């Protein structure tokens, strides 16, 4: 198995659970609407097929990078929480 339990949990929590939480967060929704609006503007622009592909690849790579960052931040948060509970002799 390539993934350990932390990665599996982080994937679930950051993709499924956080998606539900994010859709209720006003700041997230505002930024998401901005992304959608800018995407529509970009689609209407007079770019070549190669330029559109380059922009799409850039945005896809950025989104994937942010997803990995979120997973890593979640895993670190779990580790920090466990360490704190250990220091408090709660686990």
Secondary structure, 3 states (H helix, E strand, C coil): CCCCHHHHHHHHHHHHHHHHHHCCCHHHHHHHHHHHHHHHHHHHCCCCHHHHHHHHHHHHHHHHHHHHHHHHHHHHHHHHHHHHHHHCCCC
